[in-house]
Amino acid sequence: MALIDRDHELEELNWLLQEGRAHLLAVSGRRRLGKTTLLLEWAAQSGLPYLYWVASRAPAPLLLRQFSQLIWQRMYPADVMPANFSYSEWAEAFAQLARLAADEPLIVILDEFPYATEVDPALPSVLQNAWDHQFKQTKALIVLCGSQVGMMEGLMRYDAPLFGRVAGPMRVEPLPFSALRQFYPQYSAEQRVAVWAMLGGVPAYLEQFNDSRTIAENVKRHIFRQTGIFNTDPDNILHESLRDPQNYVAILLAIAGGNHRVTDIVSAAAFQQLKQADPYLARLRELGIIRREAPATVPLQDQATSRLSRYVLADHYLRFYFRFIWPRQSMLAQRLHDALWAEISEQLRAFIGQTAFAELCQAWVLAQARQGRLPFMPERVGAHWGKGAQVDVAAISWRQRQLLLGECKWGINKVGRDVVVELIEKKTPIVRRALPDGGAGWQIHFAFFARQGFTEAALAAGAAQQAMIVDLAWLVAGLAG
């Protein structure tokens, strides 16, 4: 896997190296994001000696033996290692490792660390003791890496042995949309948005598609394969991190199917009571699989308790998978690929418009704000929904009493004047009344986003309100920075 668009992460890691002292860092993120590639590339670029060890669910003595042999080979590279060599315990292995880092910097990467703690729950306590009494006085930079996000964050809870000792967590996120140009230079902007809606910014997924083929060909060749990562990953993510996965699947299917309010999710997932779903929703949020959103126009102090809150799938591929693939497993099993793609393609335009395109438009507004190209600096960028009005983009500054409202259209025709008029004359008064003081003293700006551009009448209506009129080319350029 090539390292693409990870300059920020490399900068953070290099900053720790420049400190010139011992650090214990946690790095987490969902599978397939390239965490291992990032860390190994960084270690290689540093020019420093490094040790890389990946844990598994093997028995504890075998894990200790593998780790011990890596240390031995680092200490005595020219010697023949004794057969089945192993230190007697983890404490001894860490002590030897600390000696290696006593006089010169040493990078130590412990990958899939949660697996080791599952096999040997005492390991974090042993590492804590070694850190306090040995590593802290060395030049070691120890990186604990893992894909089980909840377990990685659990290492830093106040009641965990490593609390107060671990920097981070450094969360490796999916790549931004702008990175897709490097993966698919032959695809048009429209095609890249479509792929983004399906796969998001997961490098291992993006590498599967080939821009010499059509999107339909790529989907049939890779996503419809029952043995490929696109069909095994969702199951692995759920079974690795969750007990009772069938209830989680029911919730994910409900959300992917368009049920976003708790009451609708509970009904679609066939729970008997609202409270039954609470622990499942909480766990999915903890793992970063779903997120809870409130309208951007709800005051910041009320966001957490807003009755208008809704749940959405945070991961692009899981959103696509549970919307289109999981419910059609029988078609996959029968290899009815053409019929399956026909069903998906009928709904794909609406799916892209409601999810990825709206999110990209919101990201564009945020990027413009950071570059000082908006008339104000928003405190929050998202969407607005409520009684009587739903608006795709809402960027708000409570302090400055300024609001930007925007509509996003992923249609096959140019946006007409009616869309501009509806936002300005019908939706805006409803949104304004929901603002403090009934919207008195608030300045409202407008933006319109369209895949196919705008009619002359729409351009004139937007210009009359000094609206930002954003076609796909400007959107893509703005997201590229």
N, C-alpha and C positions, 0 to 999 in steps of 0.2 A: 504494500500500500504506500503510494507516494504521499509525502507530507505537503499538503496544500493549505494555504491561508491559516497558518498557525503562528504567525509572527507575535501576536499578543501573548500567547501561552509561553513561547520561547523567551520572550522578554521577562516575564514573571519568574521563570525558572532561573534565568541568568542573573537576575537581581539577587536571588538567594545565594548563588555562587559568589557573587561579588562581595557579599557580607564577610566572607572569610572566616566563618565560624560554623559550629555544628547546627544543623537544622533537621527537624523531623516534619515531613510534609505529607499530607494526604491528598491524593488525586483521585477523583471519582468521575463517573459518567456512564451512561448506558453503553451496552455492548456495541461494537462495530464503529465507534467514533474515532478509533485510531490512537487511543491513549498509549498503548505500547509503542507504536511507531513514533509518536511524539517524544516519549521519554528516551527511547534508544537513540533517536536522531540528536536530541539535545545532549545526551551523554557523549556521543561520538564527536559532536561539534565542540564540546568543551575542551577536548584534548586531555582530560583528566582520566586517571584509572577509574573504571567502574565495574560493578558486579551486578549482574541481572539474574534474578531467581523468580520463577513462576510457581506458585503453589497449585495444588490440586486437592481433590478429596481422597487422596491416598492415605493409608494409615500414618499416624504421627511419626513412628520410627523411620519410615521411608522418607517422609518430608525432611526430617532432621538430617538423615544421611545425605540426601541430595544437596541440602544447604551446606552441610559440613564439607562436602567434597569440592564445592565451588570455592569455599574459603581456602581450603588446603591448596588447591591449584593456583590460587592467587598468591599464596604465601611461598610456595615452593614450585614455581613454574617449570624448573628444569629437572625435577625429581619424579620418580615413578611413585604414584600414589598406592598405598597399601590397599589390597582388595577389601571391598566393603567398608572402607574407612568411614567412621562417624564419630563425632564428639558424643560424650555421654548424655548431654542435656543441652537445651537451648541456651541456657545461661553461659555455658562454656563456649558455645559457638559465637555468641555475641561478644564475649570477652576477647576472643581471638580476632574478631572483626574490628573491634575497637583498637586493638594494637596496630592493625594495618593502617588505621586512620589517625594514628597518634601524631605523626610527623608531616604527613602530606594529605591534601584533600582526597577524599574518596567518595564517589557516588555509589549508593547502594539502592537498587530498585527491587522492591519486594512486590511482585505483581500478583494479582488475585489474592491479596492478603486475607480477605474474609474467608476464603476456603480453608486456610491454615487455622484460623481462629475457630472455625466450626469443628475441625478435627481435634484441635487442642485448645479448649477455651481459656487455659491459663496463659497462653502465649502473650497476649497484650500486657499482662502483669509482669511477665518475665522481661519483656522489652522495656516496660516502664522502669523497672529496677536497673536494667543495663543502661538506659538513657541517663537516669539520675546520677549513677555512680561511675559510668565509664564514657559513654558517647558524648556527653555534654562537654567534656573537656578536650574533645578531639576536633578534627576538621571534617567529620563525616556529614554527608547530606543524605539522609535516609528517606526514601520515597515509598510510602505505602499506597499501592494502587489497587483499585477494585471496581468492578462493574455493578456490584450490588450496592446501589447508592444509599439505601437505608442503613445497611450495616456499616458502610464507610463513615457515614455521618454519626452513627452510634458510637464510634471510637472516640468521639470528641464530646459526648454528653458529660454533664457535670459529675455523674456517678461512675464514669468509665475510668479505667486505670491510666489511660493516656491523656485524660482531660488536662488542659493547660500546657501540654507539651507539644501538641501537634499543631503546626501552622496549616491554615486552610480551613475547610477543604477547598482545593483548587478544582473547580467543576469544569470539566471539558464538555463544551456544548457542541451541538451540530454546527456544521459550517454555514456561513451566511449564503444567501441566494447568489451573491456576486461570484462565489467560488464555482458555480456551475458552468461558467463560461470556460474555465480551464478544463473541465471534464468533457464538455460538449461544444467545441468550437464550431462545429458544422450545424448545430441546431439554431433555429431562430429564437428570438426572445419569447415568442408564444410557446414554443416547444419546451424551452427551459422552465417556464412557469408551470407548464403541465407536469413535467417531471418533478419539479419542486413540490407540487401538490401531492404527488404520490409518494415520493421517497424522502422529502425533506433534505437535510444537510448531512446525512450519514454517509461517510466516505465509502465504507464497504458496500453499501447499496448502490451508490452512484457509479462505482467502478464496474458494476455488473452490466449496466447499459452501455451500448455502443452507438454513437451518433451517426454511424454509417447505415444504421437500420432505422426504420420508423419507430415511433413510440409503441404502436400496436405490436410490431414484431418483437420489440424488447420485452413488453409485458407478457406476451405469449411464451417467449423463449425462457424467461427467467421467473417472473412472478407466478406463472401458472405451473411451474415445475413443482411437483409434490415433494421432491427431495432436496430442493435448494434452500438457501438461507432465508428466502422470503416467506417460506411456509414453515420452517422450523423455528425461526427466531421468536415469533409471537408466543408460541407454545413454551419455548424455553424460558422466556422472560417471565411468564406467568408462573410456571411450575417451580422455577428456581427461587422466586421471591415470595410466593403466596401459598398459603394453605387454602383448601376449599376453593380451588380455582373456578369451579362452575358458576359460583355466585358473582365472581369478578367478571367472568366472561359475559354473563347476563347484563351486568351494568355497562360494560364497554360496548356491547351490541346496541343497548338502548341509547347511549350517548351518540355513537356513530350513526345511528338511525335518525337523529334529529331531536332526541329528547334531552333537553339541557337543564330544565328545572328539576329540583329534587322530586317533586310530586310526580312529574312525568316519567322520570327515571324509575322510580319505585313501581309505578304502574306497568311500564313496559317490561321491567325485569321480573315482574310477578312476585314482588315482596308483599307481605301481608300488611306491614306497618312501615311508616316513615323511618322510625328509629332503627329498624332492622338494617337499613342500608348505610347508616352512619359509619360504622367501623370499616366497612368495605370502601366507602368513598374516602375516608381518612387515610387508609392504607395506600390506596391508589395515588392520592395526592402526595403522600410521603415519598413514594417511589418516583414521583415526577411523571407518571403515566397520564394523569389527568391534572387539570388545574381549575381552580375556582375563579371566576371572573365576576366583577361587578361593573355596571356602566361607568365609563370614565367621568360622567357628569355627576356621579354620587360623591359627596364630600369625602375626602381622604379618611377622616375619622370614622366614617360610617361604612367604609368599603367591606370590612370583615363581617358585618352583621346585616348587610343589605338584603332585603327580601327579593330583590331583583337579581340576585346572584344566579349564575348558571355554571354548569360544568362542561368542559370541552376536553377532548383528547389532545394532549400536548405534543405527542409524537406523530409526525406526519404519516409515516408508514402504517403505524397501528390504526390511525384514523381511516386510511384508505383500506387497510386489510379488513377491519371489522365492519366497514360500510359495504364493501363489495365482495371480498374473497371468502371470509368465514361463512356467511349465509349461503354460499354457493358451492360448498364442498362436494356435493353430489355431482355437480357439473364437472368439477375438476377431476373427480375420480373416474368419470366416464370419458375424460379427455375431450369434452365438448368446448374446445378452446375458442372456436370462431363464434359460437352462440354466446359464450360467456362474455367475450369482448364486445359483442353487439349490445348486450344488456348494459355493460359498464359504460360504453361510449355514449349511449343515449342519455345517461345521467351525469357524465363527466364534466360537461361545461358548467352545469349548475353547481356541482361539487367544487370545482376550482374557484368559481366566483364567490361562493359562500365561505370558503376557507382560506386557501393560500393567497388568492389575489387580494382579498380584503386585508389580510395580514401584511402583505407586501406594501400595500398603500399606507397602512399605519406606520410601517417601518420607514417608508419614504418621508413621511411627515416628521418623524423623529430625527431622521438624518438631516433634513432641511433645517430643523431647529438647532441642531448641534453646529451647523455651519453658519448660523446667524441669518438664514434666509427666510425666516418667518417673521411676522410683525410682532411676535412675542415669544417668550420661552415657556413652553407648556410644562406643567408639573406632572401631567399624566396624558398618555396617548392610548386610546383604545377605541371603543365604539359606544354608541348610545342605544339603549332600548328601554321601552316602558310603554305605558298606556298611550296609544295613539300614534307613536312614532318610533321607527327604528332607523338609525343612521349608521352607515358602515364605518365612518371615521369620526372620532371626536377627540380633539386635543384641547386641553383646558388649563388655564392659569387662574387659580382662585385669588391670588394676591393682586394680579393685574386686571381681574374681571374681563378676561378675554377668552373667546371660544372659537375654535375652528371646526366646522362641520363639513364632512365630505361624503360623496357617494361614489361607489365603485361598480363598474359595469363590465362584465366579461362576456358580453354578447357578440354576435357575429355581424351586427350592424352598427353604424355610427350612432352615438348617443344623440337623442333629439332634444329639442327645447323643453319638452314636457318634463324630463328628468330634472333639469335645472329649476324650472318653475316649482315643481313639487317640493323640492328641498327648501327653497327660499320662502315660498309663500304658504306652504301647508305644514311642513314638518318643523321648521324653525320656530314659529310661534309657540308650538307645543313644548319644544325643548326649552325655550326661553322661560316659559311660565314655571318650569320645574327648577329653575335656578334660584339662588337666594334673592330675596326682595322681588320675586316675580320677574327677574331678569333686568330690572331697572339699573341703568348704568353699565350694562355689559355691552361689549363690542363683539360682534360676531362676524367671522370671516368664512369664506367658502372655498372648497376645492372639489374638483370633479376628475375622476380617473376613468379611462376607457381603453379597452383593448383595441378597438377599431377606430378610435378618434371620435370627432364630433361633427354634427351638421353645422352649416353656417348660422342657422338660427340659434342653435345651442351656444355657439361661440359668442354670438352677439349678446345673448341673455347673460352669459357668464361674465363677459367683459363689463357689462353695465353694473355688475356688483363687485368688480375688481377681483373676481374669483381666480384661483389658480386652476388652469386647464391643463391636465397632465395626460399626455398620451403614453403609450407603452415605451417608446424610445426614451422619453424624459424620465419615466419611472425607473427604467433599468439603469440609465446613466446616473441618476440620483442615488441609487442603492450601491453603485460601484464606488461612491465617494468622490 
